[in-house]
Amino acid sequence: MKCTKAAMFVELFPKRKANPRRDPFAESLRYYMRLITPNSEKWGIDGDWQRYWWKDGGPVILDETFVQEASNGMKKTRLIVFFNVTLLQKNRHLQFISEWFSNKLMSYAVSPNILADKTGFINSLSTIYWAFDINRKKLTAWKKNVYFITMGILLLVLAFYFIFYL
């Protein structure tokens, strides 16, 4: 289907949760369909801090801009399939801009699903961030004061650069 941007199976094991997330771009609705779920209110999804739970044969549809968090407080694994369905814009110019943004700019954030897939530029930067974050945590664990002094010096150097050289 042309209006389906993504589809994924989601398995959530007992006593687990999926951390809060949201999509600030708001180009789609997320359509959740129940496959294997306990028929209980003890598990479900929170969308914009409102609790939803699946009933037999019933879907849940949420706006991607809502903060979404899923949990499974039951002893049974749940299996859900979801689809990101494109929102139609009010006019064709907005639709064109939305499609261009989605196809061009958002392609820089793709994650590979198989070995032949390319990694987007934004995700390739995450390797650099992780290396920095590991060293930051080591420095913080070693001496917190040294960490704060180092970060202060780095921020001053950056501020100096932006003020006097740009």
C-alpha positions as protocol buffer text, in pm:
chain_id: "A"
residue {
  index: 1
  type: MET
  ca { x: 0 y: 0 z: 0 }
}
residue {
  index: 2
  type: LYS
  ca { x: 131 y: 342 z: -94 }
}
residue {
  index: 3
  type: CYS
  ca { x: 13 y: 503 z: 230 }
}
residue {
  index: 4
  type: THR
  ca { x: 200 y: 250 z: 450 }
}
residue {
  index: 5
  type: LYS
  ca { x: 545 y: 384 z: 537 }
}
residue {
  index: 6
  type: ALA
  ca { x: 654 y: 101 z: 767 }
}
residue {
  index: 7
  type: ALA
  ca { x: 530 y: -223 z: 916 }
}
residue {
  index: 8
  type: MET
  ca { x: 680 y: -418 z: 1203 }
}
residue {
  index: 9
  type: PHE
  ca { x: 607 y: -707 z: 1434 }
}
residue {
  index: 10
  type: VAL
  ca { x: 660 y: -624 z: 1800 }
}
residue {
  index: 11
  type: GLU
  ca { x: 707 y: -889 z: 2067 }
}
residue {
  index: 12
  type: LEU
  ca { x: 700 y: -777 z: 2429 }
}
residue {
  index: 13
  type: PHE
  ca { x: 795 y: -1037 z: 2686 }
}
residue {
  index: 14
  type: PRO
  ca { x: 629 y: -1071 z: 3029 }
}
residue {
  index: 15
  type: LYS
  ca { x: 707 y: -808 z: 3294 }
}
residue {
  index: 16
  type: ARG
  ca { x: 882 y: -587 z: 3035 }
}
residue {
  index: 17
  type: LYS
  ca { x: 818 y: -243 z: 2892 }
}
residue {
  index: 18
  type: ALA
  ca { x: 912 y: -34 z: 2591 }
}
residue {
  index: 19
  type: ASN
  ca { x: 1052 y: 306 z: 2684 }
}
residue {
  index: 20
  type: PRO
  ca { x: 862 y: 624 z: 2595 }
}
residue {
  index: 21
  type: ARG
  ca { x: 909 y: 747 z: 2239 }
}
residue {
  index: 22
  type: ARG
  ca { x: 753 y: 991 z: 1998 }
}
residue {
  index: 23
  type: ASP
  ca { x: 799 y: 1111 z: 1643 }
}
residue {
  index: 24
  type: PRO
  ca { x: 817 y: 1492 z: 1624 }
}
residue {
  index: 25
  type: PHE
  ca { x: 761 y: 1499 z: 1246 }
}
residue {
  index: 26
  type: ALA
  ca { x: 396 y: 1387 z: 1264 }
}
residue {
  index: 27
  type: GLU
  ca { x: 371 y: 1248 z: 915 }
}
residue {
  index: 28
  type: SER
  ca { x: 185 y: 933 z: 1009 }
}
residue {
  index: 29
  type: LEU
  ca { x: -58 y: 756 z: 1234 }
}
residue {
  index: 30
  type: ARG
  ca { x: 46 y: 433 z: 1401 }
}
residue {
  index: 31
  type: TYR
  ca { x: -208 y: 153 z: 1356 }
}
residue {
  index: 32
  type: TYR
  ca { x: -156 y: -131 z: 1608 }
}
residue {
  index: 33
  type: MET
  ca { x: -323 y: -465 z: 1544 }
}
residue {
  index: 34
  type: ARG
  ca { x: -339 y: -738 z: 1804 }
}
residue {
  index: 35
  type: LEU
  ca { x: -204 y: -1083 z: 1709 }
}
residue {
  index: 36
  type: ILE
  ca { x: -128 y: -1265 z: 2036 }
}
residue {
  index: 37
  type: THR
  ca { x: -220 y: -1076 z: 2349 }
}
residue {
  index: 38
  type: PRO
  ca { x: -360 y: -1144 z: 2692 }
}
residue {
  index: 39
  type: ASN
  ca { x: -712 y: -1009 z: 2714 }
}
residue {
  index: 40
  type: SER
  ca { x: -645 y: -786 z: 3014 }
}
residue {
  index: 41
  type: GLU
  ca { x: -612 y: -422 z: 3110 }
}
residue {
  index: 42
  type: LYS
  ca { x: -280 y: -501 z: 3284 }
}
residue {
  index: 43
  type: TRP
  ca { x: -95 y: -449 z: 2962 }
}
residue {
  index: 44
  type: GLY
  ca { x: -136 y: -207 z: 2678 }
}
residue {
  index: 45
  type: ILE
  ca { x: 4 y: 114 z: 2545 }
}
residue {
  index: 46
  type: ASP
  ca { x: 1 y: 464 z: 2683 }
}
residue {
  index: 47
  type: GLY
  ca { x: -49 y: 727 z: 2415 }
}
residue {
  index: 48
  type: ASP
  ca { x: -19 y: 1086 z: 2528 }
}
residue {
  index: 49
  type: TRP
  ca { x: -56 y: 961 z: 2888 }
}
residue {
  index: 50
  type: GLN
  ca { x: -388 y: 792 z: 2818 }
}
residue {
  index: 51
  type: ARG
  ca { x: -407 y: 413 z: 2863 }
}
residue {
  index: 52
  type: TYR
  ca { x: -520 y: 193 z: 2573 }
}
residue {
  index: 53
  type: TRP
  ca { x: -548 y: -182 z: 2573 }
}
residue {
  index: 54
  type: TRP
  ca { x: -647 y: -430 z: 2307 }
}
residue {
  index: 55
  type: LYS
  ca { x: -973 y: -616 z: 2302 }
}
residue {
  index: 56
  type: ASP
  ca { x: -1041 y: -911 z: 2074 }
}
residue {
  index: 57
  type: GLY
  ca { x: -1039 y: -788 z: 1715 }
}
residue {
  index: 58
  type: GLY
  ca { x: -992 y: -423 z: 1806 }
}
residue {
  index: 59
  type: PRO
  ca { x: -709 y: -203 z: 1677 }
}
residue {
  index: 60
  type: VAL
  ca { x: -548 y: 92 z: 1849 }
}
residue {
  index: 61
  type: ILE
  ca { x: -464 y: 398 z: 1640 }
}
residue {
  index: 62
  type: LEU
  ca { x: -236 y: 670 z: 1779 }
}
residue {
  index: 63
  type: ASP
  ca { x: -88 y: 989 z: 1642 }
}
residue {
  index: 64
  type: GLU
  ca { x: 291 y: 960 z: 1617 }
}
residue {
  index: 65
  type: THR
  ca { x: 337 y: 1292 z: 1798 }
}
residue {
  index: 66
  type: PHE
  ca { x: 190 y: 1139 z: 2115 }
}
residue {
  index: 67
  type: VAL
  ca { x: 440 y: 1007 z: 2367 }
}
residue {
  index: 68
  type: GLN
  ca { x: 396 y: 629 z: 2343 }
}
residue {
  index: 69
  type: GLU
  ca { x: 503 y: 374 z: 2602 }
}
residue {
  index: 70
  type: ALA
  ca { x: 408 y: 5 z: 2608 }
}
residue {
  index: 71
  type: SER
  ca { x: 420 y: -238 z: 2897 }
}
residue {
  index: 72
  type: ASN
  ca { x: 334 y: -601 z: 2962 }
}
residue {
  index: 73
  type: GLY
  ca { x: 253 y: -677 z: 3326 }
}
residue {
  index: 74
  type: MET
  ca { x: 119 y: -1022 z: 3242 }
}
residue {
  index: 75
  type: LYS
  ca { x: 286 y: -1366 z: 3240 }
}
residue {
  index: 76
  type: LYS
  ca { x: 225 y: -1409 z: 2867 }
}
residue {
  index: 77
  type: THR
  ca { x: 428 y: -1270 z: 2575 }
}
residue {
  index: 78
  type: ARG
  ca { x: 240 y: -1032 z: 2351 }
}
residue {
  index: 79
  type: LEU
  ca { x: 273 y: -1003 z: 1975 }
}
residue {
  index: 80
  type: ILE
  ca { x: 150 y: -695 z: 1791 }
}
residue {
  index: 81
  type: VAL
  ca { x: 190 y: -581 z: 1433 }
}
residue {
  index: 82
  type: PHE
  ca { x: 190 y: -211 z: 1363 }
}
residue {
  index: 83
  type: PHE
  ca { x: 178 y: 1 z: 1052 }
}
residue {
  index: 84
  type: ASN
  ca { x: 279 y: 363 z: 1007 }
}
residue {
  index: 85
  type: VAL
  ca { x: 10 y: 504 z: 782 }
}
residue {
  index: 86
  type: THR
  ca { x: 80 y: 836 z: 608 }
}
residue {
  index: 87
  type: LEU
  ca { x: -141 y: 1128 z: 700 }
}
residue {
  index: 88
  type: LEU
  ca { x: -291 y: 1307 z: 401 }
}
residue {
  index: 89
  type: GLN
  ca { x: -224 y: 1680 z: 404 }
}
residue {
  index: 90
  type: LYS
  ca { x: -483 y: 1952 z: 340 }
}
residue {
  index: 91
  type: ASN
  ca { x: -349 y: 2045 z: -3 }
}
residue {
  index: 92
  type: ARG
  ca { x: -117 y: 1900 z: -263 }
}
residue {
  index: 93
  type: HIS
  ca { x: 166 y: 2145 z: -189 }
}
residue {
  index: 94
  type: LEU
  ca { x: 182 y: 2039 z: 174 }
}
residue {
  index: 95
  type: GLN
  ca { x: 156 y: 1675 z: 63 }
}
residue {
  index: 96
  type: PHE
  ca { x: 454 y: 1724 z: -171 }
}
residue {
  index: 97
  type: ILE
  ca { x: 662 y: 1885 z: 106 }
}
residue {
  index: 98
  type: SER
  ca { x: 570 y: 1607 z: 348 }
}
residue {
  index: 99
  type: GLU
  ca { x: 661 y: 1333 z: 100 }
}
residue {
  index: 100
  type: TRP
  ca { x: 988 y: 1505 z: 4 }
}
residue {
  index: 101
  type: PHE
  ca { x: 1084 y: 1545 z: 370 }
}
residue {
  index: 102
  type: SER
  ca { x: 999 y: 1183 z: 442 }
}
residue {
  index: 103
  type: ASN
  ca { x: 1176 y: 1039 z: 138 }
}
residue {
  index: 104
  type: LYS
  ca { x: 1487 y: 1258 z: 132 }
}
residue {
  index: 105
  type: LEU
  ca { x: 1570 y: 1390 z: 476 }
}
residue {
  index: 106
  type: MET
  ca { x: 1439 y: 1100 z: 684 }
}
residue {
  index: 107
  type: SER
  ca { x: 1645 y: 857 z: 470 }
}
residue {
  index: 108
  type: TYR
  ca { x: 1953 y: 993 z: 652 }
}
residue {
  index: 109
  type: ALA
  ca { x: 1824 y: 829 z: 972 }
}
residue {
  index: 110
  type: VAL
  ca { x: 1760 y: 477 z: 837 }
}
residue {
  index: 111
  type: SER
  ca { x: 1882 y: 167 z: 1018 }
}
residue {
  index: 112
  type: PRO
  ca { x: 1986 y: -141 z: 822 }
}
residue {
  index: 113
  type: ASN
  ca { x: 1759 y: -444 z: 849 }
}
residue {
  index: 114
  type: ILE
  ca { x: 1978 y: -676 z: 642 }
}
residue {
  index: 115
  type: LEU
  ca { x: 2350 y: -664 z: 553 }
}
residue {
  index: 116
  type: ALA
  ca { x: 2281 y: -518 z: 207 }
}
residue {
  index: 117
  type: ASP
  ca { x: 2099 y: -213 z: 353 }
}
residue {
  index: 118
  type: LYS
  ca { x: 2291 y: 110 z: 394 }
}
residue {
  index: 119
  type: THR
  ca { x: 2310 y: 292 z: 725 }
}
residue {
  index: 120
  type: GLY
  ca { x: 2191 y: 651 z: 720 }
}
residue {
  index: 121
  type: PHE
  ca { x: 2433 y: 935 z: 795 }
}
residue {
  index: 122
  type: ILE
  ca { x: 2264 y: 1024 z: 1125 }
}
residue {
  index: 123
  type: ASN
  ca { x: 2289 y: 664 z: 1249 }
}
residue {
  index: 124
  type: SER
  ca { x: 2655 y: 646 z: 1147 }
}
residue {
  index: 125
  type: LEU
  ca { x: 2718 y: 942 z: 1380 }
}
residue {
  index: 126
  type: SER
  ca { x: 2585 y: 737 z: 1669 }
}
residue {
  index: 127
  type: THR
  ca { x: 2908 y: 533 z: 1669 }
}
residue {
  index: 128
  type: ILE
  ca { x: 3103 y: 850 z: 1741 }
}
residue {
  index: 129
  type: TYR
  ca { x: 2856 y: 948 z: 2013 }
}
residue {
  index: 130
  type: TRP
  ca { x: 2875 y: 606 z: 2180 }
}
residue {
  index: 131
  type: ALA
  ca { x: 3257 y: 623 z: 2189 }
}
residue {
  index: 132
  type: PHE
  ca { x: 3237 y: 970 z: 2345 }
}
residue {
  index: 133
  type: ASP
  ca { x: 2970 y: 858 z: 2593 }
}
residue {
  index: 134
  type: ILE
  ca { x: 3171 y: 556 z: 2711 }
}
residue {
  index: 135
  type: ASN
  ca { x: 3474 y: 777 z: 2779 }
}
residue {
  index: 136
  type: ARG
  ca { x: 3254 y: 1038 z: 2947 }
}
residue {
  index: 137
  type: LYS
  ca { x: 3114 y: 774 z: 3183 }
}
residue {
  index: 138
  type: LYS
  ca { x: 3464 y: 645 z: 3262 }
}
residue {
  index: 139
  type: LEU
  ca { x: 3584 y: 997 z: 3340 }
}
residue {
  index: 140
  type: THR
  ca { x: 3277 y: 1068 z: 3554 }
}
residue {
  index: 141
  type: ALA
  ca { x: 3329 y: 744 z: 3748 }
}
residue {
  index: 142
  type: TRP
  ca { x: 3697 y: 821 z: 3798 }
}
residue {
  index: 143
  type: LYS
  ca { x: 3669 y: 1186 z: 3912 }
}
residue {
  index: 144
  type: LYS
  ca { x: 3353 y: 1390 z: 3884 }
}
residue {
  index: 145
  type: ASN
  ca { x: 3533 y: 1719 z: 3940 }
}
residue {
  index: 146
  type: VAL
  ca { x: 3775 y: 1651 z: 3652 }
}
residue {
  index: 147
  type: TYR
  ca { x: 3477 y: 1573 z: 3430 }
}
residue {
  index: 148
  type: PHE
  ca { x: 3302 y: 1902 z: 3513 }
}
residue {
  index: 149
  type: ILE
  ca { x: 3622 y: 2103 z: 3464 }
}
residue {
  index: 150
  type: THR
  ca { x: 3688 y: 1931 z: 3128 }
}
residue {
  index: 151
  type: MET
  ca { x: 3331 y: 1991 z: 3007 }
}
residue {
  index: 152
  type: GLY
  ca { x: 3348 y: 2355 z: 3121 }
}
residue {
  index: 153
  type: ILE
  ca { x: 3670 y: 2410 z: 2927 }
}
residue {
  index: 154
  type: LEU
  ca { x: 3525 y: 2242 z: 2616 }
}
residue {
  index: 155
  type: LEU
  ca { x: 3211 y: 2459 z: 2635 }
}
residue {
  index: 156
  type: LEU
  ca { x: 3421 y: 2775 z: 2676 }
}
residue {
  index: 157
  type: VAL
  ca { x: 3635 y: 2679 z: 2375 }
}
residue {
  index: 158
  type: LEU
  ca { x: 3322 y: 2619 z: 2166 }
}
residue {
  index: 159
  type: ALA
  ca { x: 3165 y: 2946 z: 2279 }
}
residue {
  index: 160
  type: PHE
  ca { x: 3490 y: 3132 z: 2198 }
}
residue {
  index: 161
  type: TYR
  ca { x: 3499 y: 2972 z: 1852 }
}
residue {
  index: 162
  type: PHE
  ca { x: 3138 y: 3060 z: 1771 }
}
residue {
  index: 163
  type: ILE
  ca { x: 3168 y: 3416 z: 1902 }
}
residue {
  index: 164
  type: PHE
  ca { x: 3500 y: 3513 z: 1743 }
}
residue {
  index: 165
  type: TYR
  ca { x: 3540 y: 3291 z: 1436 }
}
residue {
  index: 166
  type: LEU
  ca { x: 3190 y: 3256 z: 1287 }
}
